[in-house]
């Protein structure tokens, strides 16, 4: 497995863990009236956010495992999401007042880096041999 694919795979797995953690925090918050008051949401909404984040974490985890196994579909999903992310950042920079230009540029650069890492010659060979 090329280092570039391993790096992206680790990033995806870390993202899955972070998404699980966010989901767990929302589920915990659903039972704490003080926290719900601080974030101005209801217990039902907090539970919906929490379970949605947990489900999304499972999907992200499966995509990460797919990258490590050489799944072309997982590669496609990550690349499609990075292209979408770039488009959303460009839109936000141009259209949304107050959107942080440095934040948008870093996000675009990060997405481009991931696209480059998944399209190097060794990465392409890795995914096409599977």
MMTF fields as JSON, N, C-alpha, C and O atoms, coordinates in Angstrom:
{
  "mmtfVersion": "1.0.0",
  "mmtfProducer": "UNKNOWN",
  "numBonds": 519,
  "numAtoms": 520,
  "numGroups": 130,
  "numChains": 1,
  "numModels": 1,
  "chainsPerModel": [1],
  "groupsPerChain": [130],
  "chainIdList": ["A"],
  "bondAtomList": [4, 2, 8, 6, 12, 10, 16, 14, 20, 18, 24, 22, 28, 26, 32, 30, 36, 34, 40, 38, 44, 42, 48, 46, 52, 50, 56, 54, 60, 58, 64, 62, 68, 66, 72, 70, 76, 74, 80, 78, 84, 82, 88, 86, 92, 90, 96, 94, 100, 98, 104, 102, 108, 106, 112, 110, 116, 114, 120, 118, 124, 122, 128, 126, 132, 130, 136, 134, 140, 138, 144, 142, 148, 146, 152, 150, 156, 154, 160, 158, 164, 162, 168, 166, 172, 170, 176, 174, 180, 178, 184, 182, 188, 186, 192, 190, 196, 194, 200, 198, 204, 202, 208, 206, 212, 210, 216, 214, 220, 218, 224, 222, 228, 226, 232, 230, 236, 234, 240, 238, 244, 242, 248, 246, 252, 250, 256, 254, 260, 258, 264, 262, 268, 266, 272, 270, 276, 274, 280, 278, 284, 282, 288, 286, 292, 290, 296, 294, 300, 298, 304, 302, 308, 306, 312, 310, 316, 314, 320, 318, 324, 322, 328, 326, 332, 330, 336, 334, 340, 338, 344, 342, 348, 346, 352, 350, 356, 354, 360, 358, 364, 362, 368, 366, 372, 370, 376, 374, 380, 378, 384, 382, 388, 386, 392, 390, 396, 394, 400, 398, 404, 402, 408, 406, 412, 410, 416, 414, 420, 418, 424, 422, 428, 426, 432, 430, 436, 434, 440, 438, 444, 442, 448, 446, 452, 450, 456, 454, 460, 458, 464, 462, 468, 466, 472, 470, 476, 474, 480, 478, 484, 482, 488, 486, 492, 490, 496, 494, 500, 498, 504, 502, 508, 506, 512, 510, 516, 514],
  "bondOrderList": [1, 1, 1, 1, 1, 1, 1, 1, 1, 1, 1, 1, 1, 1, 1, 1, 1, 1, 1, 1, 1, 1, 1, 1, 1, 1, 1, 1, 1, 1, 1, 1, 1, 1, 1, 1, 1, 1, 1, 1, 1, 1, 1, 1, 1, 1, 1, 1, 1, 1, 1, 1, 1, 1, 1, 1, 1, 1, 1, 1, 1, 1, 1, 1, 1, 1, 1, 1, 1, 1, 1, 1, 1, 1, 1, 1, 1, 1, 1, 1, 1, 1, 1, 1, 1, 1, 1, 1, 1, 1, 1, 1, 1, 1, 1, 1, 1, 1, 1, 1, 1, 1, 1, 1, 1, 1, 1, 1, 1, 1, 1, 1, 1, 1, 1, 1, 1, 1, 1, 1, 1, 1, 1, 1, 1, 1, 1, 1, 1],
  "groupList": [{"groupName": "UNK", "atomNameList": ["N", "CA", "C", "O"], "elementList": ["N", "C", "C", "O"], "formalChargeList": [0, 0, 0, 0], "bondAtomList": [1, 0, 2, 1, 3, 2], "bondOrderList": [1, 1, 2], "singleLetterCode": "X", "chemCompType": "L-PEPTIDE LINKING"}],
  "groupTypeList": [0, 0, 0, 0, 0, 0, 0, 0, 0, 0, 0, 0, 0, 0, 0, 0, 0, 0, 0, 0, 0, 0, 0, 0, 0, 0, 0, 0, 0, 0, 0, 0, 0, 0, 0, 0, 0, 0, 0, 0, 0, 0, 0, 0, 0, 0, 0, 0, 0, 0, 0, 0, 0, 0, 0, 0, 0, 0, 0, 0, 0, 0, 0, 0, 0, 0, 0, 0, 0, 0, 0, 0, 0, 0, 0, 0, 0, 0, 0, 0, 0, 0, 0, 0, 0, 0, 0, 0, 0, 0, 0, 0, 0, 0, 0, 0, 0, 0, 0, 0, 0, 0, 0, 0, 0, 0, 0, 0, 0, 0, 0, 0, 0, 0, 0, 0, 0, 0, 0, 0, 0, 0, 0, 0, 0, 0, 0, 0, 0, 0],
  "groupIdList": [1, 2, 3, 4, 5, 6, 7, 8, 9, 10, 11, 12, 13, 14, 15, 16, 17, 18, 19, 20, 21, 22, 23, 24, 25, 26, 27, 28, 29, 30, 31, 32, 33, 34, 35, 36, 37, 38, 39, 40, 41, 42, 43, 44, 45, 46, 47, 48, 49, 50, 51, 52, 53, 54, 55, 56, 57, 58, 59, 60, 61, 62, 63, 64, 65, 66, 67, 68, 69, 70, 71, 72, 73, 74, 75, 76, 77, 78, 79, 80, 81, 82, 83, 84, 85, 86, 87, 88, 89, 90, 91, 92, 93, 94, 95, 96, 97, 98, 99, 100, 101, 102, 103, 104, 105, 106, 107, 108, 109, 110, 111, 112, 113, 114, 115, 116, 117, 118, 119, 120, 121, 122, 123, 124, 125, 126, 127, 128, 129, 130],
  "secStructList": [7, 7, 2, 2, 2, 2, 2, 2, 2, 2, 2, 2, 2, 2, 2, 2, 2, 2, 2, 2, 2, 2, 2, 2, 2, 2, 2, 2, 2, 6, 6, 7, 2, 2, 2, 2, 2, 2, 2, 6, 7, 7, 2, 2, 2, 2, 2, 2, 2, 2, 2, 2, 2, 2, 2, 2, 2, 2, 2, 2, 2, 2, 2, 2, 2, 2, 2, 2, 6, 6, 7, 2, 2, 2, 2, 2, 2, 2, 2, 2, 2, 2, 2, 2, 2, 2, 2, 2, 2, 2, 2, 2, 2, 2, 2, 7, 6, 6, 7, 7, 2, 2, 2, 2, 2, 2, 2, 2, 2, 2, 2, 2, 2, 2, 2, 2, 2, 2, 1, 1, 2, 2, 2, 2, 2, 2, 2, 2, 7, 7],
  "xCoordList": [0.855, 0.0, 0.903, 1.829, 0.624, 1.41, 1.198, 0.13, 2.226, 2.169, 1.044, 0.373, 0.843, -0.2, -1.583, -2.405, -1.839, -3.134, -3.257, -4.316, -2.175, -2.198, -2.465, -3.226, -1.838, -2.033, -3.494, -4.084, -4.071, -5.478, -6.377, -7.348, -6.054, -6.844, -6.839, -7.878, -5.677, -5.59, -6.408, -7.102, -6.332, -7.141, -8.634, -9.384, -9.054, -10.468, -10.866, -11.94, -10.017, -10.328, -10.386, -11.243, -9.479, -9.521, -10.797, -11.384, -11.218, -12.465, -13.64, -14.564, -13.608, -14.679, -14.73, -15.81, -13.574, -13.537, -14.058, -14.806, -13.662, -14.135, -15.646, -16.326, -16.17, -17.61, -18.362, -19.414, -17.815, -18.398, -18.414, -19.414, -17.302, -17.199, -18.235, -18.863, -18.413, -19.433, -20.816, -21.617, -21.087, -22.374, -22.587, -23.675, -21.542, -21.642, -21.893, -22.676, -21.232, -21.447, -22.877, -23.479, -23.426, -24.821, -25.776, -26.747, -25.504, -26.373, -26.277, -27.285, -25.083, -24.92, -25.649, -26.325, -25.502, -26.122, -27.643, -28.302, -28.203, -29.661, -30.253, -31.433, -29.441, -29.932, -29.552, -29.807, -28.953, -28.498, -29.164, -28.801, -30.147, -30.928, -30.064, -30.332, -29.037, -28.166, -27.426, -27.338, -26.902, -26.183, -27.146, -26.819, -28.325, -29.315, -29.673, -29.854, -29.774, -30.06, -28.921, -29.149, -27.684, -26.513, -26.407, -25.979, -26.8, -26.691, -28.023, -28.137, -29.016, -30.329, -30.911, -31.224, -31.047, -31.669, -32.5, -32.421, -33.279, -34.121, -33.453, -32.517, -33.95, -33.414, -33.64, -32.772, -34.804, -35.09, -34.122, -33.627, -33.855, -32.91, -31.502, -30.789, -31.106, -29.78, -29.644, -28.597, -30.696, -30.657, -30.588, -29.854, -31.344, -31.307, -29.911, -29.383, -29.312, -27.946, -26.982, -26.123, -27.14, -26.235, -26.293, -25.26, -27.502, -27.625, -27.217, -26.679, -27.472, -27.036, -25.516, -24.946, -24.855, -23.391, -22.823, -21.823, -23.445, -22.981, -23.118, -22.198, -24.251, -24.446, -23.431, -22.864, -23.211, -22.228, -20.835, -20.047, -20.525, -19.243, -19.052, -17.948, -20.111, -20.038, -19.726, -18.883, -20.402, -20.17, -18.734, -18.066, -18.257, -16.889, -15.893, -14.898, -16.156, -15.29, -15.227, -14.148, -16.365, -16.395, -15.634, -14.954, -15.747, -14.997, -13.496, -12.719, -13.085, -11.676, -11.154, -10.063, -11.918, -11.527, -11.434, -10.531, -12.38, -12.353, -11.088, -10.522, -10.636, -9.384, -8.217, -7.388, -8.152, -7.058, -7.133, -6.113, -8.311, -8.477, -8.39, -8.507, -8.185, -8.03, -9.34, -9.381, -10.403, -11.715, -11.739, -11.526, -12.002, -12.115, -13.329, -13.3, -14.39, -15.581, -15.271, -15.713, -14.516, -14.124, -13.265, -13.438, -12.346, -11.509, -12.383, -12.198, -13.334, -14.249, -15.025, -15.144, -15.549, -16.314, -15.472, -15.921, -14.268, -13.407, -13.094, -13.146, -12.773, -12.433, -13.641, -13.506, -14.804, -16.015, -16.327, -16.716, -16.158, -16.408, -15.395, -15.742, -14.165, -13.157, -13.474, -13.301, -13.932, -14.327, -15.528, -15.573, -16.483, -17.644, -17.209, -17.706, -16.284, -15.772, -15.13, -15.342, -14.349, -13.717, -14.782, -14.69, -15.787, -16.871, -17.604, -17.927, -17.867, -18.554, -17.698, -18.208, -16.394, -15.509, -15.421, -15.444, -15.322, -15.289, -16.59, -16.57, -17.709, -19.003, -19.036, -19.452, -18.592, -18.627, -17.73, -18.111, -16.549, -15.63, -16.256, -16.142, -16.92, -17.475, -18.809, -19.068, -19.647, -21.03, -21.389, -22.374, -20.636, -21.052, -20.213, -19.002, -20.888, -20.203, -19.709, -20.431, -18.49, -17.938, -17.267, -16.671, -17.35, -16.663, -15.161, -14.684, -14.442, -13.015, -12.257, -12.249, -11.627, -10.833, -9.696, -9.515, -8.915, -7.845, -8.378, -7.779, -9.499, -10.091, -10.497, -10.243, -11.124, -11.545, -10.367, -10.414, -9.312, -8.134, -7.423, -6.94, -7.358, -6.759, -7.595, -7.045, -8.906, -9.791, -9.625, -9.574, -9.54, -9.332, -7.99, -7.903, -6.945, -5.612, -5.59, -4.994, -6.232, -6.289, -7.018, -6.567, -8.13, -8.892, -8.07, -8.08, -7.356, -6.491, -5.38, -5.055, -4.801, -3.761, -4.296, -3.633, -5.473, -6.055, -6.305, -6.042, -6.811, -7.014, -5.687, -5.614, -4.66, -3.347, -2.825, -2.313, -2.954, -2.461, -3.175, -2.573, -4.443, -5.196, -5.048, -5.534, -4.38, -4.236, -2.776, -2.48, -1.861, -0.476, -0.418, -1.324, 0.651, 0.802, 0.769, 0.073, 1.501, 1.429, 0.019, -0.431, -0.667, -2.027, -2.951, -3.757, -2.842, -3.691, -3.439, -4.382, -2.163, -1.853, -2.443, -2.977, -2.347, -2.868, -4.362, -4.829, -5.112, -6.556, -6.952, -7.991, -6.163, -6.518, -6.113, -6.616, -5.215, -4.829, -5.796, -5.73, -6.681, -7.616, -8.86, -9.759],
  "yCoordList": [-1.176, 0.0, 1.243, 1.347, 2.17, 3.397, 4.244, 4.222, 4.977, 5.832, 6.857, 7.183, 7.362, 8.378, 7.817, 8.511, 6.583, 5.961, 5.692, 5.907, 5.224, 4.968, 6.262, 6.266, 7.355, 8.645, 9.076, 9.477, 8.995, 9.383, 8.431, 8.864, 7.14, 6.175, 6.479, 6.395, 6.831, 7.185, 8.442, 8.519, 9.431, 10.647, 10.315, 10.867, 9.425, 9.048, 8.334, 8.595, 7.44, 6.742, 7.714, 7.581, 8.681, 9.687, 10.519, 10.889, 10.809, 11.543, 10.724, 11.269, 9.415, 8.546, 8.588, 8.686, 8.513, 8.573, 9.909, 9.954, 10.991, 12.315, 12.422, 13.012, 11.862, 11.911, 11.092, 11.512, 9.913, 9.128, 9.941, 9.958, 10.616, 11.397, 12.514, 12.753, 13.191, 14.248, 13.651, 14.214, 12.506, 11.844, 11.464, 11.649, 10.928, 10.537, 11.756, 11.688, 12.867, 14.076, 14.587, 15.011, 14.55, 14.985, 14.051, 14.505, 12.752, 11.807, 12.023, 11.939, 12.299, 12.612, 13.911, 14.006, 14.903, 16.214, 16.116, 16.91, 15.153, 15.004, 14.744, 15.012, 14.222, 13.937, 14.983, 14.789, 16.075, 17.102, 18.437, 19.099, 18.814, 20.025, 21.287, 22.21, 21.338, 22.52, 22.685, 23.789, 21.596, 21.658, 22.02, 22.834, 21.423, 21.732, 23.212, 23.822, 23.783, 25.209, 26.054, 27.085, 25.619, 26.363, 26.364, 27.353, 25.253, 25.172, 25.461, 25.378, 25.797, 26.19, 25.158, 25.465, 23.931, 22.884, 21.986, 22.079, 21.137, 20.224, 18.859, 18.544, 18.057, 16.703, 15.884, 15.112, 16.052, 15.299, 15.676, 14.808, 16.97, 17.411, 16.902, 16.465, 16.958, 16.479, 14.985, 14.538, 14.218, 12.788, 12.565, 11.694, 13.344, 13.214, 13.542, 12.823, 14.625, 14.978, 13.861, 13.466, 13.362, 12.329, 11.058, 10.542, 10.548, 9.303, 9.491, 8.574, 10.682, 10.957, 10.945, 10.388, 11.556, 11.576, 10.17, 9.823, 9.365, 7.988, 7.207, 6.488, 7.342, 6.648, 7.128, 6.325, 8.434, 8.974, 8.457, 8.166, 8.341, 7.786, 6.363, 5.989, 5.563, 4.183, 4.193, 3.427, 5.055, 5.14, 5.566, 4.983, 6.58, 7.059, 5.948, 5.772, 5.199, 4.09, 3.047, 2.553, 2.712, 1.732, 2.225, 1.445, 3.51, 4.077, 3.984, 3.633, 4.296, 4.195, 2.773, 2.552, 1.824, 0.411, 0.048, -0.677, 0.561, 0.309, 0.85, 0.203, 2.019, 2.558, 1.622, 1.361, 1.123, 0.221, -1.099, -1.755, -1.475, -2.725, -2.508, -3.457, -1.269, -0.987, -0.826, -1.021, -0.478, -0.319, 0.922, 2.043, 0.694, 1.822, 2.671, 3.882, 2.083, 2.834, 3.778, 4.927, 3.295, 4.159, 5.311, 6.451, 5.019, 6.076, 7.096, 8.302, 6.613, 7.507, 8.383, 9.589, 7.791, 8.559, 9.675, 10.817, 9.343, 10.354, 11.455, 12.638, 11.075, 12.077, 12.95, 14.163, 12.342, 13.115, 14.099, 15.238, 13.663, 14.549, 15.697, 16.811, 15.435, 16.504, 17.541, 18.741, 17.076, 18.009, 18.836, 20.047, 18.19, 18.9, 19.911, 21.037, 19.507, 20.395, 21.639, 22.752, 21.452, 22.586, 23.519, 24.737, 22.948, 23.768, 24.548, 25.72, 23.906, 24.589, 25.695, 26.755, 25.447, 26.484, 27.68, 28.824, 27.43, 28.535, 29.329, 30.56, 28.629, 29.297, 30.159, 31.317, 29.578, 30.305, 31.54, 32.602, 31.404, 32.547, 33.676, 34.846, 33.319, 34.325, 34.883, 36.077, 34.053, 34.443, 34.725, 35.418, 34.22, 34.338, 35.398, 35.252, 36.462, 37.528, 36.978, 36.272, 37.309, 36.883, 35.526, 35.109, 34.826, 33.532, 33.794, 34.641, 33.09, 33.319, 32.885, 31.705, 33.836, 33.521, 32.561, 31.583, 32.794, 31.834, 30.42, 29.437, 30.324, 29.01, 28.339, 27.149, 29.09, 28.532, 28.084, 27.027, 28.88, 28.522, 27.293, 26.454, 27.183, 25.996, 24.76, 23.704, 24.887, 23.763, 23.337, 22.144, 24.311, 23.995, 23.3, 22.302, 23.828, 23.23, 21.804, 20.911, 21.597, 20.259, 19.289, 18.161, 19.723, 18.874, 18.554, 17.42, 19.553, 19.319, 18.324, 17.457, 18.447, 17.512, 16.085, 15.172, 15.886, 14.543, 14.021, 12.852, 14.88, 14.469, 14.064, 13.05, 14.843, 14.52, 13.2, 12.371, 13.0, 11.769, 10.527, 9.458, 10.665, 9.506, 9.298, 8.302, 10.227, 10.092, 9.963, 10.047, 9.761, 9.514, 8.189, 7.363, 8.003, 6.758, 5.518, 4.556, 5.512, 4.329, 4.099, 2.959, 5.18, 5.032, 4.474, 3.585, 4.982, 4.491, 3.011, 2.243, 2.608, 1.18, 0.337, -0.745, 0.834, 0.103, -0.151, -1.266, 0.869, 0.704, -0.093, -0.754, -0.046, -0.782, -2.242, -3.043, -2.604, -4.016, -4.796, -6.024, -4.116, -4.774, -5.207, -5.778],
  "zCoordList": [0.0, 0.0, 0.0, 0.805, -0.903, -0.938, 0.324, 0.935, 0.688, 1.873, 1.737, 2.716, 0.523, 0.326, 0.658, 1.257, 0.277, 0.569, 2.068, 2.657, 2.679, 4.118, 4.89, 5.858, 4.459, 5.119, 5.034, 6.036, 3.849, 3.682, 4.472, 5.092, 4.452, 5.215, 6.706, 7.361, 7.246, 8.664, 8.939, 9.952, 8.041, 8.212, 8.238, 9.043, 7.366, 7.309, 8.599, 9.142, 9.094, 10.342, 11.524, 12.397, 11.549, 12.614, 12.52, 13.538, 11.295, 11.1, 11.614, 12.217, 11.377, 11.876, 13.404, 13.987, 14.049, 15.51, 16.026, 17.002, 15.372, 15.79, 15.617, 16.457, 14.545, 14.295, 15.344, 15.826, 15.701, 16.795, 18.084, 18.802, 18.373, 19.608, 19.638, 20.67, 18.52, 18.445, 18.697, 19.442, 18.067, 18.281, 19.73, 20.276, 20.357, 21.766, 22.647, 23.594, 22.339, 23.14, 23.003, 23.989, 21.793, 21.619, 22.355, 22.961, 22.306, 23.015, 24.526, 25.228, 25.023, 26.442, 26.786, 27.811, 25.918, 26.166, 26.195, 26.866, 25.475, 25.424, 26.801, 27.028, 27.728, 29.066, 30.104, 31.292, 29.683, 30.616, 30.275, 29.303, 31.097, 30.825, 30.816, 30.046, 31.655, 31.682, 30.355, 29.818, 29.84, 28.56, 27.443, 26.58, 27.451, 26.412, 26.425, 25.371, 27.615, 27.715, 27.184, 26.551, 27.439, 26.962, 25.436, 24.842, 24.805, 23.343, 22.655, 21.432, 23.455, 22.932, 21.961, 20.811, 22.459, 21.658, 22.569, 23.794, 21.966, 22.733, 22.85, 22.115, 23.784, 23.953, 22.684, 22.277, 22.064, 20.833, 19.716, 18.998, 19.572, 18.545, 18.849, 17.946, 20.11, 20.498, 20.196, 19.728, 20.463, 20.147, 18.637, 18.169, 17.881, 16.419, 15.894, 15.047, 16.394, 15.987, 16.368, 15.58, 17.583, 18.077, 17.256, 16.83, 17.029, 16.258, 14.806, 14.185, 14.259, 12.889, 12.813, 11.875, 13.792, 13.806, 13.991, 13.364, 14.839, 15.031, 13.718, 13.329, 13.041, 11.761, 10.721, 9.98, 10.674, 9.742, 10.089, 9.19, 11.36, 11.787, 11.301, 10.904, 11.327, 10.824, 9.33, 8.864, 8.583, 7.138, 6.862, 6.008, 7.58, 7.395, 7.735, 7.031, 8.807, 9.186, 8.074, 7.748, 7.494, 6.404, 5.179, 4.512, 4.884, 3.758, 4.045, 3.157, 5.273, 5.643, 5.518, 4.991, 5.994, 5.865, 4.388, 3.973, 3.599, 2.155, 1.508, 0.627, 1.929, 1.382, 1.679, 0.806, 2.899, 3.26, 2.488, 2.274, 2.08, 1.324, -0.185, -0.959, -0.598, -2.024, -2.768, -3.982, -2.077, -2.714, -3.602, -3.14, -4.88, -5.817, -5.482, -5.704, -4.959, -4.588, -3.424, -3.42, -2.441, -1.321, -1.819, -1.387, -2.719, -3.304, -4.018, -3.855, -4.809, -5.517, -4.533, -4.744, -3.468, -2.489, -1.862, -1.761, -1.45, -0.834, -1.842, -1.505, -3.067, -4.076, -4.425, -4.587, -4.539, -4.85, -3.725, -3.984, -2.486, -1.357, -1.304, -0.911, -1.69, -1.698, -2.788, -2.576, -3.938, -4.999, -4.53, -4.747, -3.9, -3.355, -2.293, -2.26, -1.432, -0.387, -0.998, -0.515, -2.054, -2.727, -3.288, -3.137, -3.932, -4.476, -3.407, -3.6, -2.284, -1.186, -0.587, -0.226, -0.481, 0.05, -0.886, -0.433, -2.178, -3.144, -3.056, -3.035, -3.007, -2.87, -1.606, -1.641, -0.496, 0.783, 0.742, 1.234, 0.163, 0.073, -0.73, -0.364, -1.831, -2.738, -2.239, -2.392, -1.654, -1.386, 0.07, 0.323, 1.021, 2.424, 3.121, 3.292, 3.516, 4.261, 5.594, 6.298, 5.92, 7.194, 7.158, 8.15, 6.031, 5.944, 5.923, 5.167, 6.728, 6.88, 5.626, 5.277, 4.956, 3.763, 4.089, 3.363, 5.154, 5.461, 5.721, 5.285, 6.428, 6.699, 5.399, 5.208, 4.506, 3.224, 2.383, 1.754, 2.369, 1.576, 2.139, 1.378, 3.457, 4.072, 3.743, 3.429, 3.813, 3.493, 2.036, 1.736, 1.137, -0.281, -0.479, -1.194, 0.152, 0.017, 0.568, -0.035, 1.696, 2.305, 1.375, 1.175, 0.813, -0.108, -1.349, -1.829, -1.87, -3.032, -2.696, -3.508, -1.506, -1.09, -1.075, -1.567, -0.522, -0.473, -1.889, -2.173, -2.778, -4.169, -4.814, -5.509, -4.587, -5.157, -4.607, -5.359, -3.289, -2.666, -3.192, -3.292, -3.525, -4.026, -5.525, -6.061, -6.213, -7.666, -8.106, -9.298, -7.151, -7.545, -8.307, -8.207, -9.064, -9.834, -8.931, -9.256, -7.807, -6.934, -6.373, -6.266, -6.019, -5.487, -6.565, -6.289, -7.774, -8.865, -9.128, -9.317, -9.142, -9.336, -8.218, -8.463, -6.99, -5.831, -5.982, -5.748, -6.37, -6.48, -7.722, -7.715, -8.77, -9.995, -9.953, -10.741, -9.05, -8.939, -8.069, -8.023, -7.389, -6.473, -7.19, -6.574]
}
